[in-house]
Amino acid sequence: MPRKLDRDQMYTRAVRFRVNVTPDQERSLIHWSDHAFLIWNQGVEASSAWYNDHIAPLLAQLQQAESAEAKQACRDAVRERFARAKADKEDTGPYSDFHFNFLLTGWRQSQPGWNEYPTDWQRETLRSLAGAIKSWHALRARGDPDAHRPRERGAEHFNELICYGSGWKVLDNQQLRLSAKIFGDTDMSFAITPSPYVRDFLRDAKKLVRCVVNRVPSDLRQPGRWYVSLIADFARPAGVPFDPEAAVYVALGASSLGIVSPLGEAEFPLWRPDKHWMPLIVTAQERMKHRVKGSRRWKKLSARRQGNYRKMARQQHLNHCEAVIRKLLPHGANFVITDLVVRSKQGKLADKHDQERSGMLGANWAAQNTGSLADLASQLSNKAEERGGVVVKFRPPDPRRKLSKIEMAQHLREHFLASK
């Protein structure tokens, strides 16, 4: 029997694949969804008590405040209260996992029919709600005015089924089977996609942790597809010692990446859909100006412009991160990348008057609207972890002149080594 690994010796990954469901299976899954949204709404209603007791009075004071100093004091009080809630321990925080588990015990006894559903599945729905509440607390503690508390859900949307503990099993890496009293005699077995990636994922996994069944789109009034996600723990490989001299330095940009590594220097161009489609869109717009609005030719040009916008948006979602990361990984296991500020509520975009959002390394239109740089950095971090490496983010001082991407990578390396 293999030795049980500690959490620090593991890392978690997920795989997602489409499944074909029969009409009976679909009705059984929707039957669970009808129950899950009741659990979610019950948790939202219970968590509203904390909001009404601690936050609503402060917001009422903010609306009544007249002077700028009084309004700022109320805002600071709101942020401080959210920060205090975020700092509470996991098992005693306001409406944490522990608190929801305590409430669920009473609900299963008082609500008719609730004890027929698997407790672990109900607990995972409330755990998802607790995570949304913690995220809300963290955003408001940082002063984000657009963050809102979790809202109630409706029966017209499918609430994902999160299986943990009992009630699900993977058979011979070929079939997923759900089992619960609520499904009755319906066979809830789903064939697992026999792709090489999924097969290797299941073969190398040390432990399957969770199974998630969801629908895209979630709106049950529209035709949709069903997907299954499997979350598993993997053994962490032996770590590669981090040597700043041998690390790979990557200067991030919206159009290209600059690389400085022990293998040499290189610049990788990134696919920018807007550079291809925007000239076509602008050309169509200019031609529309010379046509009578509403005419047959004007409508054709308008449809062409809208079609190009849709193609550009679809290709921006693809972003080709996997192809870029495959080019980066042969350079080494440890990476140092530019720490770009690509999201800021206070100033939205670049602000030359704010040191945190100014200069060539600050937030800019291209970085926020095209590159998916945060997604690239996240995926690179995951791949480096699988190889025993790490990804370090570092923001060097702004250069005094405009540099090429390779020069930016050299600038990043020089200041990172100087900081050590």
Sequence and secondary structure as in RCSB ss.txt:
>XXXX:A:sequence
MPRKLDRDQMYTRAVRFRVNVTPDQERSLIHWSDHAFLIWNQGVEASSAWYNDHIAPLLAQLQQAESAEAKQACR
DAVRERFARAKADKEDTGPYSDFHFNFLLTGWRQSQPGWNEYPTDWQRETLRSLAGAIKSWHALRARGDPDAHRP
RERGAEHFNELICYGSGWKVLDNQQLRLSAKIFGDTDMSFAITPSPYVRDFLRDAKKLVRCVVNRVPSDLRQPGR
WYVSLIADFARPAGVPFDPEAAVYVALGASSLGIVSPLGEAEFPLWRPDKHWMPLIVTAQERMKHRVKGSRRWKK
LSARRQGNYRKMARQQHLNHCEAVIRKLLPHGANFVITDLVVRSKQGKLADKHDQERSGMLGANWAAQNTGSLAD
LASQLSNKAEERGGVVVKFRPPDPRRKLSKIEMAQHLREHFLASK
>XXXX:A:secstr
      GGGEEEEEEEEEE   HHHHHHHHHHHHHHHHHHHHHHHHHHHHHHHHTHHHHHHHHH  SHHHHHHHH
HHHHHHHHHHHHS TTTSTT HHHHHHHHHHHHHHSTTGGGS HHHHHHHHHHHHHHHHHHHHHHHTT TT    
    TTB   EEEESSSEEEETTTEEEE  GGGTT   EEE    HHHHHHHHH SEEEEEEEEEES BTTS  E
EEEEEEEEEE        TTTSEEEE  SSEEEEEETTEEEEEE   HHHHHHHHHHHHHHHHTTS TTSHHHHH
HHHHHHHHHHHHHHHHHHTTHHHHHHHHGGG S EEEE     BTTTBS  TTSGGG STTS  HHHHHT  HHH
HHHHHHHHHHHTT  EEEE     SS   HHHHHHHHHHHHHHH 
